[in-house]
């Protein structure tokens, strides 16, 4: 899939751990880890909204599309 998740980059910029983000967003550490590693198959808009709010970023800071042709 051509969707790249840059959550680790934003966490590093904000000096925040995955554990802290998952607690502040209100989802399990396992689900947050799946999202961070790109293993998640879907994400709710409400979760994206919460992540962007906590990290003070835009959706485009978290997700990127790369053509794999």
Secondary structure as GFF3:
##gff-version 3
##sequence-region A 1 69
A	DSSP	beta_strand	3	5	.	.	.	ID=ss1
A	DSSP	alpha_helix	7	14	.	.	.	ID=ss2
A	DSSP	alpha_helix	18	25	.	.	.	ID=ss3
A	DSSP	alpha_helix	29	36	.	.	.	ID=ss4
A	DSSP	alpha_helix	45	55	.	.	.	ID=ss5
A	DSSP	alpha_helix	59	62	.	.	.	ID=ss6
A	DSSP	beta_strand	63	65	.	.	.	ID=ss7
###
